[in-house]
Amino acid sequence: MSKSSLPSRAKIVIIGGGVGGTSVAFHLAELGEKDVILLDRNELTSGSTFHSAGLVGQLRADPTLTKMNMHSVDLYRRLQKTETPPSWRECGSIKLATTPERMEEIRRQIGWARTFNLDLKEISPKEAQELFPLMDLEGVLGASYLASDGQVDPSQLAMAMAAGARAGGVQIFTHTRVLSIQTEKGRVKSVTTDKGVIECEVIVNCGGMYAPSIARMVDVRVPIVPMSHQYLITDNFMDPSAPLLPSLRDPDSLIYFRQEVQGLLMGGYERNSKAWSADHQNFDDIPANFNNQLLGEDWDRFEEIAVNSQRRVPKMSEIGVKSFINGPEGFTPDNEFCLGESEVGGFFVAAGFCAHGIAGAGGIGKVVAEWVVAGEPTMDLWHMDIKRFGASYRSPDFTLKRISENYEAYYDIHYPGEERQSARPGKKSPAYEWHAANTAVFGEKSSWERVNYYANHESDDKLKPHGWAGKHWSSAVAAEHRATRENAGLFDESSFAKAIVSGTQAPEFLNWVCANDVVKGVGRTIYTQALNTRGGIESDYTVTQTSDTEFLIITGTAFSTHDFGWLEKQMREGGFNDVTIKVVTEELGCFALMGPKARTILAKTTEYDLSHANFPFMHSRELNIAGTKVRATRLTYVGELGWEIYVPVADGKKVWEALIAAGTDEGLMPCGYRAIESLRLEKGYRAWAGEINTETTPYEAGLGFAISKKKDKFIGKDALSSAKPTRKLVAMTFDDIRQVPLGNEPVRINGSVVGRVKSGGQGYTINKAIGYAYLPTEHTAPGTRVDVEFFGTWATGVICEEPLFDPENSKIRL
Ligand SMILES: Cc1cc2nc3c(=O)[nH]c(=O)nc-3n(C[C@H](O)[C@H](O)[C@H](O)COP(=O)(O)OP(=O)(O)OC[C@H]3O[C@@H](n4cnc5c(N)ncnc54)[C@H](O)[C@@H]3O)c2cc1C
């Protein structure tokens, strides 16, 4: 297994020989990359992989992840036919519902599985029992069944992928420990191991729960914590000639089962989670000799799961336990993988598989290998991108609190609008105390406390959506929406991510990265996308030119690391040496004053001439409000006349109060983020990670107006020029405003499924429910009737001309 002499250079070095590392190696080899080395400090599979339960389920809460897991199944089937089969057994899987809400979840999943051609079907309790006769049906309301799910031997799987990688030219060195990593000019340069140094261009950290310590070698933060995860295996008791049982998940009881030889393997997610060594400071360092090892049995924590398992499968109380496994596994703060290139050029991570790494490994290896080769993700991987983790995750304490909360809610149903509860309150706006004193109901984004709505604006539940969309709904949102349309709303958007890009090359650099022409003179504000080489939207933001060589970029709260990281990467790789990017998010508050009376209200606080002639749309000025110098930018994300006002944090509260006071007689209402969502959906303004992402081009998304026709070159231009869109984002409306799409529902035209919903909400001005979906261009004509499946029932809507509100923009350019 282990080769003797370590090469002194390789193009790509993979660290870690579990299912993650071997799959990345396998897929790199499939892509034709031959100059690849895989290193493991011990034997292959000696981390989490060897003690895995080996269940492979494909359906996940996210479409991309589901597609990845479907690739895993295809691959495992394929490997089963090779000389190193991984013991892939396609036994199917059952998921039980014991509450009406779980049944709704199942029906919703069946709906969107349809959009992938994944054959998930609803079965009756009796049919479930026929498939898994050991089960007691107490409390079971229904179930789903997916015949193509299965189980695999995790170690054999890693060995099979390693064999495939070797056959493709990858060299594997076990008992070779990475001790340090060297960088040069922000990129990886070499890896130092206990067997020698390897110069390289790319490193892929597939260290599983060891990934944080490997990443520390280049000062990259990987927020993963090893959590104890347990299962047991019973004595054999089943008839060896009987067909293999399907896997069984009973999420309401926190448990899962699969057949193991002639016994059962049973595990679950405890309500009292336990990090392996949580001292809240240094808990992700793993002992140097921890390989091929397990943790001590923790029966006390497992008791609830054991009791639940006996209720569901009575036989569990009669048969003996052959072995009990307590193994550590790397979990992330949101139960999604941690993938992609970090802020250090060429340093990739593929780790934190949160107890679904065996199911995910095939897909993970594919997307990460493609990402390494292309230098950018080849599909929308935002939910798994390491860059989704903001600065707060540098704190071990914050990270652990978030991970524990998530682990314990692993099997819970997550409703739209649900908020995280742990490690709050985090970052606060300068006007936070005012909000708190005025009945604000806060949400959280990237550890910022933000106003969702103000409870004192609540009235009745007439418009409360049916089903899940109504779970975290408030009537206050409609009131705030209407106040903004009729008079004015004041929104605290201080959490916006903000950066100053400066330097003599800043204009040239930004016009290379941005698809729009963003260099139009001091005081101009431009809405733009930054594209990848495939023409997909990497970022979506505004750029304000503040001097000949300085620009202010404003992007979404959660996108700081991602968007500014993308800029850093293009700067480094494009050789723009005289450009500096400085993140100023926490130096500036931001208040958005929006609505027909915005000018009247703002004029009461400043001497500045706010007339349209002196202060046109998409312009930015410095002016004084309540004695404080602020930057006011005339733009809107809600479809109304308005300004975003950037204010030094120290004076934020004073300026907020001055604006509130100025609006008292004008019907001004303080408003929250939920109202922004409703207003922007009505106006058709896109949200990155909502309707647009790295997989969608501006032309598909109806953003062609933001592409510069003048510029000879910018990243993505070639791809945009050569591709003819075959799908288009459309707005659909539903007459019943309470029938609100959540996202991922299948869309059917003339009886055929043609797409799935991207986003949805309520439009309180047009008095309809709204949904957006990408559909094949031939199906996008306004007036086309569409059927959308809501929890198993089809409802009819119609494709509408965009925007749904104020198509002439008459409200904005006043
Ligand atoms: C009890 C339990 C049950 C599970 N059940 C399931 C299941 O049913 N289905 C499912 O899909 N998933 C399951 N999982 C999760 C799955 O096992 C893991 O997600 C997966 O094995 C992780 O693989 P990996 O390659 O990321 O990490 P690992 O397997 O941990 O591999 C990391 C490797 O990196 C090496 N390494 C570390 N540091 C260095 C260094 N400095 N130099 C060189 N090498 C280094 C280690 O030696 C190790 O081999 C389970 C996990 C546990 C703990």
The ligand as an SDF file (V2000), in Angstrom:
LIG
                    3D

 53 58  0  0  0  0  0  0  0  0999 V2000
  -20.5520    6.5510   14.1470 C   0  0  0  0  0  0  0  0  0  0  0  0
  -20.6480    7.1070   12.7700 C   0  0  0  0  0  0  0  0  0  0  0  0
  -21.6040    6.6430   11.8900 C   0  0  0  0  0  0  0  0  0  0  0  0
  -21.6960    7.1590   10.6010 C   0  0  0  0  0  0  0  0  0  0  0  0
  -22.6480    6.7080    9.7540 N   0  0  0  0  0  0  0  0  0  0  0  0
  -22.7730    7.1920    8.4960 C   0  0  0  0  0  0  0  0  0  0  0  0
  -23.7370    6.7090    7.5900 C   0  0  0  0  0  0  0  0  0  0  0  0
  -24.4980    5.8050    7.8910 O   0  0  0  0  0  0  0  0  0  0  0  0
  -23.8230    7.2510    6.3540 N   0  0  0  0  0  0  0  0  0  0  0  0
  -23.0100    8.2710    5.9730 C   0  0  0  0  0  0  0  0  0  0  0  0
  -23.1510    8.7550    4.8550 O   0  0  0  0  0  0  0  0  0  0  0  0
  -22.0430    8.7280    6.8130 N   0  0  0  0  0  0  0  0  0  0  0  0
  -21.9000    8.2270    8.0530 C   0  0  0  0  0  0  0  0  0  0  0  0
  -20.9350    8.6910    8.8980 N   0  0  0  0  0  0  0  0  0  0  0  0
  -20.0520    9.7540    8.4490 C   0  0  0  0  0  0  0  0  0  0  0  0
  -18.8730    9.2700    7.6060 C   0  0  0  0  0  0  0  0  0  0  0  0
  -18.3010    8.1470    8.1860 O   0  0  0  0  0  0  0  0  0  0  0  0
  -17.8570   10.3920    7.5000 C   0  0  0  0  0  0  0  0  0  0  0  0
  -18.5210   11.5580    7.0490 O   0  0  0  0  0  0  0  0  0  0  0  0
  -16.7330   10.1020    6.5630 C   0  0  0  0  0  0  0  0  0  0  0  0
  -16.1660    8.8610    6.8390 O   0  0  0  0  0  0  0  0  0  0  0  0
  -15.6630   11.1790    6.6760 C   0  0  0  0  0  0  0  0  0  0  0  0
  -14.6740   10.9120    5.7390 O   0  0  0  0  0  0  0  0  0  0  0  0
  -13.4440   11.8950    5.5450 P   0  0  0  0  0  0  0  0  0  0  0  0
  -12.6800   11.3800    4.4090 O   0  0  0  0  0  0  0  0  0  0  0  0
  -13.9210   13.3000    5.4820 O   0  0  0  0  0  0  0  0  0  0  0  0
  -12.6280   11.8280    6.9100 O   0  0  0  0  0  0  0  0  0  0  0  0
  -11.7560   10.6760    7.5620 P   0  0  0  0  0  0  0  0  0  0  0  0
  -12.2590    9.3380    7.2400 O   0  0  0  0  0  0  0  0  0  0  0  0
  -11.6430   11.0150    9.0060 O   0  0  0  0  0  0  0  0  0  0  0  0
  -10.3510   10.8420    6.8540 O   0  0  0  0  0  0  0  0  0  0  0  0
   -9.4440   11.8660    7.2010 C   0  0  0  0  0  0  0  0  0  0  0  0
   -8.0530   11.3060    7.0630 C   0  0  0  0  0  0  0  0  0  0  0  0
   -7.1110   12.3800    7.1840 O   0  0  0  0  0  0  0  0  0  0  0  0
   -5.9420   11.8380    7.7150 C   0  0  0  0  0  0  0  0  0  0  0  0
   -5.0930   12.9270    8.2480 N   0  0  0  0  0  0  0  0  0  0  0  0
   -5.4060   13.7600    9.2610 C   0  0  0  0  0  0  0  0  0  0  0  0
   -4.3990   14.6110    9.4880 N   0  0  0  0  0  0  0  0  0  0  0  0
   -3.4220   14.3130    8.6130 C   0  0  0  0  0  0  0  0  0  0  0  0
   -2.1200   14.8410    8.3800 C   0  0  0  0  0  0  0  0  0  0  0  0
   -1.6430   15.8570    9.0960 N   0  0  0  0  0  0  0  0  0  0  0  0
   -1.3810   14.3050    7.3920 N   0  0  0  0  0  0  0  0  0  0  0  0
   -1.8690   13.2750    6.6400 C   0  0  0  0  0  0  0  0  0  0  0  0
   -3.0940   12.7290    6.8430 N   0  0  0  0  0  0  0  0  0  0  0  0
   -3.8630   13.2500    7.8170 C   0  0  0  0  0  0  0  0  0  0  0  0
   -6.4370   10.8810    8.7770 C   0  0  0  0  0  0  0  0  0  0  0  0
   -5.4740    9.9120    9.1120 O   0  0  0  0  0  0  0  0  0  0  0  0
   -7.6870   10.3080    8.1260 C   0  0  0  0  0  0  0  0  0  0  0  0
   -7.4480    9.0500    7.5330 O   0  0  0  0  0  0  0  0  0  0  0  0
  -20.8060    8.1740   10.1830 C   0  0  0  0  0  0  0  0  0  0  0  0
  -19.8330    8.6480   11.0690 C   0  0  0  0  0  0  0  0  0  0  0  0
  -19.7420    8.1130   12.3620 C   0  0  0  0  0  0  0  0  0  0  0  0
  -18.7050    8.6410   13.2770 C   0  0  0  0  0  0  0  0  0  0  0  0
  1  2  1  0
  2  3  1  0
  2 52  2  0
  3  4  2  0
  4  5  1  0
  4 50  1  0
  5  6  2  0
  6  7  1  0
  6 13  1  0
  7  8  2  0
  7  9  1  0
  9 10  1  0
 10 11  2  0
 10 12  1  0
 12 13  2  0
 13 14  1  0
 14 15  1  0
 14 50  1  0
 15 16  1  0
 16 17  1  0
 16 18  1  0
 18 19  1  0
 18 20  1  0
 20 21  1  0
 20 22  1  0
 22 23  1  0
 23 24  1  0
 24 25  2  0
 24 26  1  0
 24 27  1  0
 27 28  1  0
 28 29  2  0
 28 30  1  0
 28 31  1  0
 31 32  1  0
 32 33  1  0
 33 34  1  0
 33 48  1  0
 34 35  1  0
 35 36  1  0
 35 46  1  0
 36 37  1  0
 36 45  1  0
 37 38  2  0
 38 39  1  0
 39 40  1  0
 39 45  2  0
 40 41  1  0
 40 42  2  0
 42 43  1  0
 43 44  2  0
 44 45  1  0
 46 47  1  0
 46 48  1  0
 48 49  1  0
 50 51  2  0
 51 52  1  0
 52 53  1  0
M  END
$$$$
